Amino acid sequence: MWERAQLLRPWNDPIKDIARKVAYQPDLFVVGEYNNQLVATAMIGYDGHRGTLFYFAIDPDYQGHGLGHKLLNYAENVLTGLGCPKLNVLVRSENNAGAQFYTKTGFQQDSAASFGKRLIPDN
């Protein structure tokens, strides 16, 4: 489903990412199913300062039916219950549909740049 939702990148191994999440805060790895088929995912992170969404995806065949809003509301409720004051999400610059979704759901683009450094290579 992540491939169909165009979330995967060659430098990230989704199997390793799932294993890492299940080992740390497994209750914040959420999946949605419909007729025994995986249709939605979210890896929710919380570090005590900010919450973050990763691998937030709705299967393209199920987009436009409110699943994204439901999953986002779930993530926000979980994080609020943990005392999280703010939720961040990283949106790739080419992901216009994702940026529009987050804007419509109340997110604002922060005036910050994201920097990354690979500590453990996946491949």
Secondary structure, 3 states (H helix, E strand, C coil): CCCCCCCCCCCCCHHHHHHHHHHCCHHHEEEEEECCEEEEEEEEEECCCCEEEEEEEECHHHCCCCHHHHHHHHHHHHHHHCCCCCEEECCCCCCHHHHHHHHHCCCCCCCCCCCCCCCCCCC
